[in-house]
Amino acid sequence: MVHEPNNWGRFGPDDQRGTLNLLTPDVVLAALSAATTGEVLNLAMPIRGATSSPAPTTVPHLRGRPLPQHFMSVDGGDYAAGARPIGDGLCVADDALIVTPHGTTTHMDALCHMWSGGQVYNGHPAARVRSYGATRCGIEQVGGVVARGVLFDVPRRLGLDHLPADFRISAELLEEIATPRPGDVAVIRTGWPLVWERSREEYWSGQPGLSADAGRWLAAHDVSVVAADNAAIGGLNVRGLADEGLADDLHLILLHRHGIHLIEMLWLEVLGAAGPAEFVFVVAPLRIEGGTGSPVTPLAIL
């Protein structure tokens, strides 16, 4: 049962897209005017093999999530060893990728990803999330997202390279930086991925993130998506867990109660250096029927 302001029923009893419904054709066309130079920035982390992925299985909320596996099924060595080319000398290289999106690479959470009680977003029965996939609020409901992006570069505002691990971003601090319009994508830079290059252990010793009041502030401004460069939108403690109770959990505030999709583990350093006040944000998840999330490559068009 939801006991605080929420978006259940706002877009109809059968809604599975949440605040993405705010991205009407008129809103999308208006968002396109945020681009002024045409420069395109890739905001995704690279998908690396298991030996270099920033997702150790010792972190509690990542247990059971296999690290990315990328391997070649056919490569040049096969032909050097005597494999026959296809047809008249044509050679081909093929590879395979196994990836669990949550916590292992840049990804978007579906509205079915997290809930409390017996219902996912909008009152759909949680029992509809089955062993073969979610039959309500799966990632395939997203389609494509084209919106105005607003960068909240919190470290730059405070004169830091990155936020400390125990820092929780307040609503007041977000308000000092910018005020989003309905349908905007709020892009939150903590700078924490810089720590990965310095120390793997420090990276997972806790993480900065949004506070509960900041999540509610963004929800009250009707953002369509919240995207951040940390692993969980909210902060993590030294055990890799959120300190908030269920009432203040960021995933429950945004995904479950307000139908706001989340994108985590972005690479925002180039965007932060460019320092745009606004830009065009473009992303589309893989069309995984019943998926709880998907790897994504968000783009910022300046």
C-alpha positions as CSV (number, residue, x, y, z in Angstrom):
1,M,0.0,0.0,0.0
2,V,1.3,3.5,-0.9
3,H,0.8,6.1,1.8
4,E,2.5,9.2,0.3
5,P,1.9,11.2,-2.8
6,N,2.5,9.0,-5.9
7,N,1.6,8.6,-9.5
8,W,-0.6,5.4,-9.2
9,G,-3.6,5.9,-11.4
10,R,-2.4,9.2,-12.7
11,F,-1.9,7.9,-16.3
12,G,-4.7,5.4,-16.2
13,P,-5.3,2.1,-14.4
14,D,-3.3,0.1,-17.0
15,D,-0.3,2.4,-17.2
16,Q,3.1,0.7,-17.3
17,R,5.3,3.7,-18.4
18,G,5.0,6.1,-15.5
19,T,6.4,9.6,-16.1
20,L,7.6,8.7,-19.6
21,N,4.0,9.5,-20.5
22,L,5.0,13.2,-20.0
23,L,7.2,12.9,-23.1
24,T,4.4,13.9,-25.6
25,P,5.4,14.9,-29.2
26,D,5.2,18.6,-28.2
27,V,7.5,18.0,-25.2
28,V,10.0,16.0,-27.3
29,L,10.1,18.7,-30.1
30,A,10.7,21.4,-27.5
31,A,13.5,19.3,-26.0
32,L,15.3,19.1,-29.3
33,S,15.9,22.9,-29.1
34,A,18.3,22.2,-26.2
35,A,21.0,21.2,-28.7
36,T,23.0,24.1,-30.0
37,T,26.4,22.7,-31.3
38,G,25.4,19.2,-32.4
39,E,28.3,17.5,-30.5
40,V,27.3,14.0,-29.3
41,L,28.7,12.6,-26.1
42,N,28.5,8.9,-25.1
43,L,27.5,8.6,-21.4
44,A,28.0,4.8,-21.0
45,M,30.6,2.8,-19.2
46,P,32.3,0.3,-21.4
47,I,31.1,-3.3,-21.0
48,R,34.2,-5.1,-19.9
49,G,35.0,-8.7,-19.2
50,A,34.7,-10.1,-15.7
51,T,38.3,-9.3,-14.7
52,S,37.9,-5.6,-15.0
53,S,34.2,-4.9,-14.3
54,P,33.4,-2.6,-11.4
55,A,31.1,-5.1,-9.7
56,P,32.7,-7.5,-7.2
57,T,30.4,-10.4,-6.0
58,T,31.5,-9.6,-2.4
59,V,29.1,-6.6,-2.4
60,P,25.8,-7.8,-0.8
61,H,23.4,-6.2,-3.3
62,L,25.3,-7.7,-6.2
63,R,25.4,-11.3,-5.0
64,G,24.0,-13.6,-7.6
65,R,24.6,-11.3,-10.5
66,P,27.3,-12.8,-12.8
67,L,29.9,-10.4,-14.1
68,P,29.9,-9.7,-17.8
69,Q,31.3,-12.4,-20.1
70,H,32.5,-11.4,-23.5
71,F,34.2,-14.0,-25.7
72,M,34.8,-14.7,-29.3
73,S,33.0,-17.6,-31.0
74,V,35.0,-17.2,-34.2
75,D,38.2,-15.2,-34.6
76,G,41.3,-14.9,-36.7
77,G,43.1,-17.6,-34.8
78,D,40.5,-20.1,-36.0
79,Y,41.5,-19.4,-39.7
80,A,45.2,-19.4,-38.8
81,A,44.6,-22.9,-37.3
82,G,43.0,-24.2,-40.5
83,A,39.3,-23.2,-40.4
84,R,37.9,-23.0,-43.9
85,P,36.7,-19.5,-45.0
86,I,33.1,-19.0,-46.1
87,G,32.7,-19.3,-49.8
88,D,35.5,-17.8,-51.9
89,G,37.9,-16.7,-49.1
90,L,35.4,-14.8,-47.0
91,C,36.3,-14.7,-43.3
92,V,34.1,-13.6,-40.4
93,A,34.5,-12.9,-36.7
94,D,31.7,-13.5,-34.3
95,D,31.4,-12.9,-30.5
96,A,29.0,-13.6,-27.7
97,L,28.0,-11.4,-24.7
98,I,26.5,-12.5,-21.4
99,V,25.6,-9.6,-19.2
100,T,23.5,-9.0,-16.1
101,P,22.6,-5.3,-16.4
102,H,22.0,-4.4,-12.7
103,G,25.2,-3.3,-11.0
104,T,27.6,-4.5,-13.8
105,T,27.3,-1.8,-16.5
106,T,25.4,1.3,-17.5
107,H,21.7,0.2,-17.4
108,M,18.1,1.3,-17.1
109,D,15.8,-0.1,-14.4
110,A,12.3,-1.2,-15.4
111,L,9.4,-0.2,-13.2
112,C,9.1,-3.9,-12.2
113,H,12.6,-4.0,-10.8
114,M,11.8,-3.2,-7.2
115,W,8.7,-3.0,-5.0
116,S,7.4,-3.4,-1.5
117,G,4.3,-5.4,-0.6
118,G,2.3,-7.2,-3.2
119,Q,2.2,-4.7,-5.9
120,V,4.6,-3.1,-8.4
121,Y,4.1,0.4,-9.8
122,N,0.5,1.5,-10.4
123,G,-0.9,-1.4,-8.4
124,H,0.0,-4.2,-10.8
125,P,0.2,-7.5,-9.0
126,A,3.8,-8.4,-8.1
127,A,2.8,-12.0,-8.9
128,R,2.9,-10.9,-12.5
129,V,6.7,-10.8,-12.2
130,R,7.3,-14.5,-13.1
131,S,10.3,-16.8,-13.6
132,Y,10.0,-16.2,-17.4
133,G,9.9,-12.4,-17.0
134,A,7.6,-9.6,-15.9
135,T,4.2,-9.5,-17.6
136,R,3.7,-6.0,-16.2
137,C,6.0,-2.9,-16.3
138,G,8.8,-4.7,-18.1
139,I,11.7,-2.8,-19.8
140,E,10.0,-3.3,-23.2
141,Q,7.4,-0.7,-22.2
142,V,10.0,2.1,-22.3
143,G,10.5,2.3,-26.1
144,G,12.8,5.2,-26.8
145,V,13.5,8.3,-24.6
146,V,14.2,11.7,-26.2
147,A,14.0,14.5,-23.6
148,R,15.7,17.6,-22.4
149,G,18.6,16.6,-20.1
150,V,19.5,18.8,-17.1
151,L,22.9,18.2,-15.5
152,F,23.2,18.4,-11.7
153,D,27.0,18.5,-11.3
154,V,27.1,18.5,-7.6
155,P,30.9,18.1,-7.1
156,R,31.5,21.1,-9.4
157,R,29.0,23.1,-7.4
158,L,31.0,22.3,-4.3
159,G,34.5,22.7,-5.8
160,L,35.3,19.0,-5.6
161,D,36.5,16.4,-8.0
162,H,34.0,13.9,-6.5
163,L,31.7,13.7,-3.6
164,P,32.9,11.9,-0.4
165,A,31.5,8.4,0.1
166,D,29.2,9.4,2.9
167,F,27.7,12.5,1.1
168,R,24.0,12.5,0.5
169,I,22.7,15.1,-1.9
170,S,19.9,17.3,-0.5
171,A,16.9,18.8,-2.3
172,E,18.2,22.2,-1.4
173,L,21.5,21.6,-3.2
174,L,19.8,20.3,-6.3
175,E,17.6,23.4,-6.3
176,E,20.6,25.7,-6.1
177,I,21.9,24.1,-9.4
178,A,18.8,23.9,-11.5
179,T,15.0,23.4,-11.6
180,P,13.8,20.7,-14.0
181,R,10.7,21.0,-16.1
182,P,8.1,18.2,-16.4
183,G,9.5,15.5,-18.7
184,D,13.1,16.4,-18.2
185,V,15.8,13.8,-17.5
186,A,17.7,14.7,-14.3
187,V,21.3,13.7,-14.7
188,I,23.2,13.5,-11.4
189,R,27.0,13.6,-11.3
190,T,28.7,12.5,-8.1
191,G,32.1,12.0,-9.7
192,W,32.4,8.6,-7.9
193,P,33.6,6.6,-11.0
194,L,36.8,8.5,-10.8
195,V,37.6,6.6,-7.6
196,W,37.5,3.3,-9.5
197,E,40.7,4.2,-11.3
198,R,42.4,5.0,-8.0
199,S,41.2,2.1,-5.8
200,R,38.8,-0.7,-6.4
201,E,38.5,-1.2,-2.6
202,E,37.7,2.5,-2.1
203,Y,35.1,2.4,-4.8
204,W,33.1,-0.2,-3.0
205,S,33.7,1.2,0.5
206,G,30.5,3.2,0.2
207,Q,29.1,5.6,-2.4
208,P,27.6,9.1,-2.4
209,G,24.1,9.6,-3.8
210,L,20.7,11.3,-3.5
211,S,19.0,11.7,-0.2
212,A,15.3,10.7,0.1
213,D,14.2,14.4,0.1
214,A,16.1,15.0,-3.1
215,G,14.3,12.0,-4.7
216,R,10.9,13.4,-3.6
217,W,11.9,16.9,-4.9
218,L,12.7,15.4,-8.3
219,A,9.4,13.5,-8.3
220,A,7.5,16.6,-7.4
221,H,9.0,18.3,-10.5
222,D,7.8,15.5,-12.7
223,V,11.1,14.4,-14.2
224,S,10.7,11.5,-16.7
225,V,14.0,9.8,-15.7
226,V,16.6,10.1,-13.0
227,A,20.1,9.1,-14.2
228,A,23.3,9.0,-12.1
229,D,26.9,7.9,-12.3
230,N,26.8,6.0,-9.0
231,A,25.6,2.4,-8.6
232,A,22.3,2.9,-6.9
233,I,21.0,6.5,-7.3
234,G,20.9,6.7,-3.5
235,G,24.0,6.4,-1.4
236,L,25.6,3.1,-0.2
237,N,27.3,2.4,3.1
238,V,30.4,0.3,3.7
239,R,28.4,-2.9,3.4
240,G,27.1,-1.9,-0.1
241,L,23.6,-1.3,1.2
242,A,21.3,1.7,1.6
243,D,20.9,3.2,5.0
244,E,17.3,4.3,4.4
245,G,14.3,2.3,5.5
246,L,11.5,1.3,3.1
247,A,9.7,4.7,3.4
248,D,12.8,6.6,2.3
249,D,14.3,4.1,-0.1
250,L,15.2,5.9,-3.4
251,H,14.1,3.0,-5.7
252,L,10.8,2.8,-3.9
253,I,10.2,6.6,-4.0
254,L,11.1,6.9,-7.7
255,L,10.4,3.6,-9.4
256,H,7.7,2.1,-7.3
257,R,5.6,5.1,-6.2
258,H,6.2,7.6,-9.0
259,G,6.9,5.5,-12.0
260,I,10.2,7.3,-12.7
261,H,12.7,5.1,-14.6
262,L,16.3,5.0,-13.3
263,I,19.6,4.8,-15.2
264,E,22.7,4.0,-13.2
265,M,26.4,3.8,-13.6
266,L,26.8,6.5,-16.3
267,W,30.1,8.0,-17.3
268,L,29.6,11.8,-16.8
269,E,33.1,13.2,-16.7
270,V,33.2,14.5,-20.3
271,L,29.7,15.9,-19.9
272,G,30.7,17.5,-16.7
273,A,33.8,19.1,-18.3
274,A,31.6,20.5,-21.1
275,G,29.3,21.9,-18.4
276,P,26.0,22.3,-20.4
277,A,23.1,23.9,-18.7
278,E,20.8,21.7,-20.8
279,F,21.2,19.2,-23.7
280,V,19.2,16.6,-25.6
281,F,19.2,13.3,-23.8
282,V,18.6,10.1,-25.9
283,V,18.4,6.5,-24.7
284,A,16.7,3.3,-25.7
285,P,16.9,0.0,-23.8
286,L,17.0,-3.4,-25.5
287,R,13.5,-4.6,-26.2
288,I,13.7,-7.5,-23.7
289,E,10.2,-8.7,-23.1
290,G,9.5,-8.9,-19.4
291,G,13.0,-7.6,-18.6
292,T,13.7,-6.0,-15.2
293,G,16.3,-3.8,-16.9
294,S,18.6,-3.4,-19.8
295,P,22.1,-2.3,-20.7
296,V,21.9,1.2,-22.3
297,T,24.1,3.7,-24.1
298,P,22.7,7.2,-23.2
299,L,23.7,10.0,-25.5
300,A,24.0,13.7,-24.8
301,I,23.6,16.0,-27.8
302,L,25.0,19.4,-26.9
